[in-house]
Amino acid sequence: MSKAFEREVTFEIDGRTFSFATWSDVSALFAIRLLAKYDRPRRGCESGLCGTCESLVDGAPTRLCQVASTSLDGVSIVSGSRPGR
């Protein structure tokens, strides 16, 4: 089992810039919604099955509940990449 580490991240989501300290074992979805206090992307199953949190991360569709919050550093996110949202 790996030990979580704290790291400062700065990223852009839907044209807004956020910066905060987070840990490697925290999901990007959790960090965006609770640490950054930003209400998008939407939360769903939080296990990667439903795709509700899928967003474009540097242009690539990504389910944010499946990636570490520390990977957000320097990226640009457009929330709600799924059609019809």
PAZA-696655 format. One record per residue: residue number from 1; residue in one letter; x, y, z of N, C-alpha, C in turn. Coordinates in nm, 3 decimals. Example, Ala and Ser with C-alpha at 12.3 -4.5 7.8 and 13.67 -1.06 7.14 Angstrom:
BEGIN
+------+------+---------+---------+---------+---------+---------+---------+---------+---------+---------+
! sedo ! fiba !    n.c1 !    n.c2 !    n.c3 !   ca.c1 !   ca.c2 !   ca.c3 !    c.c1 !    c.c2 !    c.c3 !
+------+------+---------+---------+---------+---------+---------+---------+---------+---------+---------+
!    1 !    A !   1.319 !  -0.569 !   0.780 !   1.230 !  -0.450 !   0.780 !   1.320 !  -0.330 !   0.780 !
!    2 !    S !   1.285 !  -0.225 !   0.708 !   1.367 !  -0.106 !   0.714 !   1.290 !   0.003 !   0.787 !
+------+------+---------+---------+---------+---------+---------+---------+---------+---------+---------+
//
This chain:
BEGIN
+------+------+---------+---------+---------+---------+---------+---------+---------+---------+---------+
! sedo ! fiba !    n.c1 !    n.c2 !    n.c3 !   ca.c1 !   ca.c2 !   ca.c3 !    c.c1 !    c.c2 !    c.c3 !
+------+------+---------+---------+---------+---------+---------+---------+---------+---------+---------+
!    1 !    M !   0.084 !  -0.117 !   0.000 !   0.000 !   0.000 !   0.000 !   0.090 !   0.124 !   0.000 !
!    2 !    S !   0.064 !   0.216 !  -0.093 !   0.146 !   0.336 !  -0.102 !   0.094 !   0.443 !  -0.007 !
!    3 !    K !   0.185 !   0.527 !   0.036 !   0.150 !   0.635 !   0.128 !   0.109 !   0.758 !   0.046 !
!    4 !    A !  -0.002 !   0.820 !   0.085 !  -0.049 !   0.941 !   0.016 !   0.047 !   1.056 !   0.045 !
!    5 !    F !   0.061 !   1.147 !  -0.051 !   0.144 !   1.264 !  -0.030 !   0.068 !   1.389 !  -0.070 !
!    6 !    E !   0.103 !   1.499 !  -0.005 !   0.036 !   1.625 !  -0.033 !   0.111 !   1.698 !  -0.144 !
!    7 !    R !   0.033 !   1.764 !  -0.228 !   0.092 !   1.839 !  -0.339 !   0.002 !   1.957 !  -0.374 !
!    8 !    E !   0.061 !   2.068 !  -0.409 !  -0.014 !   2.185 !  -0.454 !  -0.044 !   2.167 !  -0.603 !
!    9 !    V !  -0.169 !   2.187 !  -0.642 !  -0.208 !   2.178 !  -0.782 !  -0.276 !   2.308 !  -0.826 !
!   10 !    T !  -0.253 !   2.343 !  -0.951 !  -0.320 !   2.457 !  -1.013 !  -0.370 !   2.409 !  -1.148 !
!   11 !    F !  -0.497 !   2.434 !  -1.177 !  -0.556 !   2.389 !  -1.302 !  -0.671 !   2.481 !  -1.340 !
!   12 !    E !  -0.719 !   2.463 !  -1.461 !  -0.832 !   2.542 !  -1.512 !  -0.948 !   2.448 !  -1.542 !
!   13 !    I !  -1.068 !   2.489 !  -1.500 !  -1.188 !   2.413 !  -1.534 !  -1.296 !   2.511 !  -1.578 !
!   14 !    D !  -1.349 !   2.489 !  -1.696 !  -1.453 !   2.575 !  -1.754 !  -1.413 !   2.723 !  -1.750 !
!   15 !    G !  -1.284 !   2.749 !  -1.777 !  -1.234 !   2.886 !  -1.784 !  -1.199 !   2.949 !  -1.650 !
!   16 !    R !  -1.216 !   2.877 !  -1.539 !  -1.183 !   2.929 !  -1.406 !  -1.059 !   2.859 !  -1.355 !
!   17 !    T !  -0.970 !   2.933 !  -1.290 !  -0.846 !   2.877 !  -1.237 !  -0.861 !   2.847 !  -1.089 !
!   18 !    F !  -0.814 !   2.730 !  -1.047 !  -0.817 !   2.688 !  -0.907 !  -0.678 !   2.645 !  -0.865 !
!   19 !    S !  -0.647 !   2.664 !  -0.739 !  -0.520 !   2.620 !  -0.683 !  -0.543 !   2.580 !  -0.537 !
!   20 !    F !  -0.496 !   2.462 !  -0.500 !  -0.511 !   2.415 !  -0.362 !  -0.418 !   2.297 !  -0.338 !
!   21 !    A !  -0.401 !   2.261 !  -0.212 !  -0.321 !   2.144 !  -0.175 !  -0.413 !   2.023 !  -0.170 !
!   22 !    T !  -0.365 !   1.911 !  -0.222 !  -0.444 !   1.788 !  -0.222 !  -0.351 !   1.669 !  -0.200 !
!   23 !    W !  -0.407 !   1.550 !  -0.192 !  -0.332 !   1.429 !  -0.165 !  -0.346 !   1.332 !  -0.280 !
!   24 !    S !  -0.249 !   1.244 !  -0.294 !  -0.246 !   1.152 !  -0.407 !  -0.358 !   1.048 !  -0.403 !
!   25 !    D !  -0.415 !   1.022 !  -0.286 !  -0.521 !   0.922 !  -0.278 !  -0.662 !   0.982 !  -0.284 !
!   26 !    V !  -0.672 !   1.109 !  -0.321 !  -0.800 !   1.178 !  -0.336 !  -0.832 !   1.185 !  -0.486 !
!   27 !    S !  -0.956 !   1.151 !  -0.523 !  -0.992 !   1.156 !  -0.665 !  -1.003 !   1.301 !  -0.713 !
!   28 !    A !  -0.982 !   1.319 !  -0.841 !  -0.995 !   1.452 !  -0.901 !  -1.137 !   1.505 !  -0.883 !
!   29 !    L !  -1.237 !   1.418 !  -0.896 !  -1.376 !   1.459 !  -0.879 !  -1.401 !   1.512 !  -0.738 !
!   30 !    F !  -1.354 !   1.440 !  -0.638 !  -1.370 !   1.482 !  -0.499 !  -1.301 !   1.617 !  -0.476 !
!   31 !    A !  -1.179 !   1.631 !  -0.527 !  -1.103 !   1.755 !  -0.507 !  -1.172 !   1.874 !  -0.573 !
!   32 !    I !  -1.220 !   1.856 !  -0.694 !  -1.287 !   1.967 !  -0.765 !  -1.414 !   2.008 !  -0.692 !
!   33 !    R !  -1.495 !   1.911 !  -0.653 !  -1.624 !   1.943 !  -0.591 !  -1.611 !   1.990 !  -0.446 !
!   34 !    L !  -1.522 !   1.929 !  -0.368 !  -1.516 !   1.962 !  -0.226 !  -1.402 !   2.056 !  -0.188 !
!   35 !    L !  -1.284 !   2.038 !  -0.244 !  -1.174 !   2.126 !  -0.209 !  -1.183 !   2.259 !  -0.283 !
!   36 !    A !  -1.218 !   2.253 !  -0.413 !  -1.231 !   2.376 !  -0.492 !  -1.370 !   2.438 !  -0.479 !
!   37 !    K !  -1.464 !   2.360 !  -0.423 !  -1.602 !   2.406 !  -0.407 !  -1.666 !   2.447 !  -0.541 !
!   38 !    Y !  -1.641 !   2.366 !  -0.642 !  -1.696 !   2.388 !  -0.775 !  -1.797 !   2.277 !  -0.801 !
!   39 !    D !  -1.919 !   2.309 !  -0.840 !  -2.026 !   2.210 !  -0.847 !  -2.032 !   2.130 !  -0.977 !
!   40 !    R !  -1.937 !   2.147 !  -1.064 !  -1.926 !   2.064 !  -1.183 !  -1.787 !   2.007 !  -1.186 !
!   41 !    P !  -1.768 !   1.894 !  -1.239 !  -1.859 !   1.803 !  -1.305 !  -1.955 !   1.736 !  -1.206 !
!   42 !    R !  -2.059 !   1.679 !  -1.261 !  -2.158 !   1.614 !  -1.176 !  -2.102 !   1.486 !  -1.116 !
!   43 !    R !  -2.159 !   1.449 !  -1.002 !  -2.117 !   1.327 !  -0.933 !  -2.217 !   1.217 !  -0.961 !
!   44 !    G !  -2.166 !   1.097 !  -0.985 !  -2.252 !   0.982 !  -1.011 !  -2.215 !   0.867 !  -0.919 !
!   45 !    C !  -2.174 !   0.757 !  -0.978 !  -2.146 !   0.635 !  -0.901 !  -2.012 !   0.642 !  -0.828 !
!   46 !    E !  -1.922 !   0.728 !  -0.870 !  -1.788 !   0.745 !  -0.813 !  -1.701 !   0.619 !  -0.824 !
!   47 !    S !  -1.736 !   0.530 !  -0.917 !  -1.654 !   0.412 !  -0.940 !  -1.616 !   0.396 !  -1.087 !
!   48 !    G !  -1.652 !   0.494 !  -1.170 !  -1.614 !   0.492 !  -1.311 !  -1.710 !   0.421 !  -1.404 !
!   49 !    L !  -1.817 !   0.367 !  -1.351 !  -1.909 !   0.289 !  -1.434 !  -2.010 !   0.374 !  -1.510 !
!   50 !    C !  -2.062 !   0.479 !  -1.449 !  -2.174 !   0.551 !  -1.509 !  -2.132 !   0.661 !  -1.609 !
!   51 !    G !  -2.015 !   0.717 !  -1.592 !  -1.968 !   0.821 !  -1.683 !  -2.021 !   0.960 !  -1.655 !
!   52 !    T !  -2.095 !   0.978 !  -1.548 !  -2.153 !   1.108 !  -1.516 !  -2.046 !   1.216 !  -1.499 !
!   53 !    C !  -1.933 !   1.182 !  -1.444 !  -1.826 !   1.280 !  -1.417 !  -1.731 !   1.299 !  -1.536 !
!   54 !    E !  -1.757 !   1.230 !  -1.648 !  -1.667 !   1.238 !  -1.762 !  -1.655 !   1.381 !  -1.813 !
!   55 !    S !  -1.533 !   1.425 !  -1.830 !  -1.502 !   1.561 !  -1.875 !  -1.383 !   1.554 !  -1.969 !
!   56 !    L !  -1.359 !   1.662 !  -2.041 !  -1.242 !   1.669 !  -2.128 !  -1.125 !   1.724 !  -2.048 !
!   57 !    V !  -1.021 !   1.645 !  -2.036 !  -0.898 !   1.686 !  -1.967 !  -0.792 !   1.702 !  -2.075 !
!   58 !    D !  -0.754 !   1.825 !  -2.100 !  -0.662 !   1.856 !  -2.211 !  -0.710 !   1.791 !  -2.341 !
!   59 !    G !  -0.842 !   1.793 !  -2.362 !  -0.903 !   1.743 !  -2.484 !  -0.938 !   1.596 !  -2.486 !
!   60 !    A !  -0.897 !   1.520 !  -2.386 !  -0.924 !   1.375 !  -2.382 !  -1.037 !   1.344 !  -2.284 !
!   61 !    P !  -1.138 !   1.265 !  -2.326 !  -1.244 !   1.227 !  -2.234 !  -1.187 !   1.150 !  -2.115 !
!   62 !    T !  -1.221 !   1.194 !  -1.994 !  -1.165 !   1.136 !  -1.872 !  -1.273 !   1.128 !  -1.765 !
!   63 !    R !  -1.283 !   1.016 !  -1.700 !  -1.374 !   1.002 !  -1.586 !  -1.298 !   1.046 !  -1.462 !
!   64 !    L !  -1.334 !   1.162 !  -1.410 !  -1.259 !   1.226 !  -1.304 !  -1.260 !   1.151 !  -1.172 !
!   65 !    C !  -1.355 !   1.061 !  -1.152 !  -1.356 !   0.982 !  -1.029 !  -1.247 !   0.875 !  -1.031 !
!   66 !    Q !  -1.187 !   0.853 !  -1.148 !  -1.088 !   0.747 !  -1.164 !  -0.943 !   0.795 !  -1.165 !
!   67 !    V !  -0.922 !   0.927 !  -1.158 !  -0.784 !   0.979 !  -1.161 !  -0.752 !   1.051 !  -1.031 !
!   68 !    A !  -0.625 !   1.050 !  -0.996 !  -0.580 !   1.115 !  -0.873 !  -0.586 !   1.266 !  -0.887 !
!   69 !    S !  -0.621 !   1.332 !  -0.781 !  -0.630 !   1.478 !  -0.782 !  -0.495 !   1.543 !  -0.810 !
!   70 !    T !  -0.387 !   1.477 !  -0.774 !  -0.255 !   1.534 !  -0.799 !  -0.222 !   1.541 !  -0.948 !
!   71 !    S !  -0.295 !   1.466 !  -1.030 !  -0.273 !   1.470 !  -1.176 !  -0.337 !   1.593 !  -1.240 !
!   72 !    L !  -0.411 !   1.671 !  -1.163 !  -0.477 !   1.791 !  -1.216 !  -0.379 !   1.905 !  -1.245 !
!   73 !    D !  -0.262 !   1.901 !  -1.186 !  -0.169 !   2.013 !  -1.196 !  -0.136 !   2.047 !  -1.341 !
!   74 !    G !  -0.170 !   2.170 !  -1.381 !  -0.135 !   2.220 !  -1.514 !  -0.232 !   2.185 !  -1.624 !
!   75 !    V !  -0.342 !   2.115 !  -1.595 !  -0.434 !   2.074 !  -1.701 !  -0.547 !   2.175 !  -1.719 !
!   76 !    S !  -0.614 !   2.160 !  -1.832 !  -0.734 !   2.239 !  -1.862 !  -0.849 !   2.141 !  -1.877 !
!   77 !    I !  -0.959 !   2.166 !  -1.804 !  -1.073 !   2.074 !  -1.802 !  -1.197 !   2.147 !  -1.853 !
!   78 !    V !  -1.274 !   2.077 !  -1.936 !  -1.407 !   2.123 !  -1.976 !  -1.503 !   2.020 !  -1.919 !
!   79 !    S !  -1.584 !   2.060 !  -1.822 !  -1.672 !   1.962 !  -1.757 !  -1.788 !   1.923 !  -1.846 !
!   80 !    G !  -1.836 !   1.801 !  -1.828 !  -1.952 !   1.752 !  -1.902 !  -1.925 !   1.728 !  -2.048 !
!   81 !    S !  -1.829 !   1.641 !  -2.081 !  -1.795 !   1.616 !  -2.222 !  -1.895 !   1.523 !  -2.290 !
!   82 !    R !  -1.983 !   1.460 !  -2.214 !  -2.076 !   1.364 !  -2.273 !  -2.183 !   1.439 !  -2.354 !
!   83 !    P !  -2.223 !   1.385 !  -2.467 !  -2.324 !   1.450 !  -2.551 !  -2.453 !   1.474 !  -2.474 !
!   84 !    G !  -2.515 !   1.586 !  -2.500 !  -2.643 !   1.617 !  -2.438 !  -2.634 !   1.677 !  -2.301 !
!   85 !    R !  -2.513 !   1.713 !  -2.256 !  -2.497 !   1.771 !  -2.123 !  -2.443 !   1.911 !  -2.133 !
+------+------+---------+---------+---------+---------+---------+---------+---------+---------+---------+
//
